[in-house]
């Protein structure tokens, strides 16, 4: 299936492409399609924002479009930054400032009070107006300082997932305390919120497409 990846985030595009192409789909970027649309994310939930973006890019391109809205939810902060993850510092997409603000707000809290989870809501929109949604989560905690690596983006350098993916498809506890940014793509995809959401969608997709063809 040919799918437009409805995102202007280079890191997110890379993950969407890697996971979806492994499932047998062809992914085209907004740059490849010459689309510069930037829809306003007015939803109060990740699912609402994903649906807004999928609809906008599906209508703009005439292709099936998949959009992800995701973010970090920290228990000690009542779920912040949540849907405001990308603009937590007051500016959209300033990863460094977002990380700084979060670390400052958690300053002084011990490890057992730094619990967090990444959440991803994914929406696939078809040109006929039908849509399919799924969600995934990854539990973990917030580090005391950045743990930069060769991979990742956004809050990845300060998020410590509870588990790490293994070559045989299983997972193991993250005993070393590695950050999302320090995991290889395969290690991250096996446990990530986005990976979980896209696997859930893959399970529902055949029946959904079959219904669309009736």
Secondary structure, DSSP 8 states (H G I E B T S, - for coil): -EEEE----HHHHHHHHHHHHHTT-EEE-HHHHT---------SSHHHHHHHHHHHHHHHHSSEEEEEEEEEEEGGGTT-BGGGGGGTTSSTT-HHHHHHHHHHHTTT--GGG-EEEEEEEEEEE-TTS-EEEEEEEEEEEE-SS----SS--TTGGGEEESEEE-TTS-EEE-TT---GGGS-HHHHHTT-HHHHHHHHHHHHHHHHHHHHH-
